Amino acid sequence: MFRLILYLIILVLVYWVVKRALFPPKGKAKGPEEIGEEMIQDPVCQCYVSKRHSYAVSIRGKKLFFCSEECYRKYMSSKVLPKT
């Protein structure tokens, strides 16, 4: 009886090792923070958005990033841009 239990334990361990070797466990999906993606703060609503998903515009040679087109419009309506 002892041998049977010992064989079962060895069989389970061998199965576990082979399974881990052939099919490594998949990790959870990685978010922007884990990938190392750069986060940008919106100048209007102060929320953070990834640079890749931001609404980017160039105003007078300066690149600005917004979380949405709505925040961009609010920014433009609140700023009086001098003429050049």
C-alpha positions in Angstrom: 0.0 0.0 0.0 2.9 2.4 0.9 4.4 1.7 -2.6 1.2 2.6 -4.3 0.9 6.0 -2.5 4.6 6.7 -3.3 4.1 5.9 -7.0 1.1 8.2 -7.1 3.0 11.0 -5.6 5.9 10.5 -8.0 3.5 10.3 -10.9 1.8 13.6 -9.9 5.2 15.3 -9.5 6.4 14.1 -12.9 3.1 15.2 -14.5 3.4 18.7 -12.9 7.0 19.1 -14.0 6.3 18.0 -17.6 3.2 20.2 -17.8 5.1 23.3 -16.5 8.0 22.6 -19.0 5.8 22.2 -22.0 3.1 24.7 -21.2 4.5 27.6 -19.1 1.9 29.5 -17.1 0.5 32.6 -18.7 0.8 35.8 -16.7 -2.0 38.3 -16.4 -2.4 41.0 -19.0 0.0 43.9 -18.5 -1.2 47.5 -18.2 0.6 50.6 -19.2 2.4 50.9 -15.9 3.8 47.3 -16.2 4.9 47.7 -19.8 6.7 50.9 -19.1 4.5 53.1 -21.3 4.9 56.9 -20.6 1.9 58.5 -18.9 1.1 62.2 -19.6 -1.0 64.6 -17.4 -3.7 66.4 -19.2 -3.3 70.2 -18.6 -7.1 70.8 -18.3 -8.6 68.0 -16.2 -5.3 66.9 -14.6 -5.9 63.2 -15.3 -3.2 60.9 -16.6 -3.4 59.2 -19.9 -0.9 57.0 -21.8 1.0 58.9 -24.5 -0.1 56.4 -27.1 -3.8 57.0 -26.4 -3.7 60.7 -25.9 -5.0 63.5 -28.1 -1.8 65.1 -29.3 -1.6 68.6 -30.8 1.1 71.0 -31.7 0.5 74.6 -30.7 3.1 77.1 -31.7 5.8 74.4 -31.9 5.0 73.0 -28.5 3.5 69.5 -28.4 0.6 69.2 -25.9 -1.2 66.0 -24.9 -4.9 65.8 -23.8 -7.0 63.0 -22.6 -9.7 63.8 -25.2 -10.7 66.3 -27.9 -13.2 67.8 -25.4 -10.3 68.8 -23.0 -8.4 70.2 -26.0 -11.4 72.4 -26.9 -11.7 73.6 -23.3 -8.0 74.4 -23.3 -8.2 76.4 -26.5 -11.3 78.3 -25.4 -9.7 79.3 -22.1 -6.4 80.4 -23.7 -6.1 83.7 -25.6 -3.3 83.0 -28.0 -1.4 86.1 -29.2 -1.0 86.6 -32.9 2.4 86.2 -34.4 
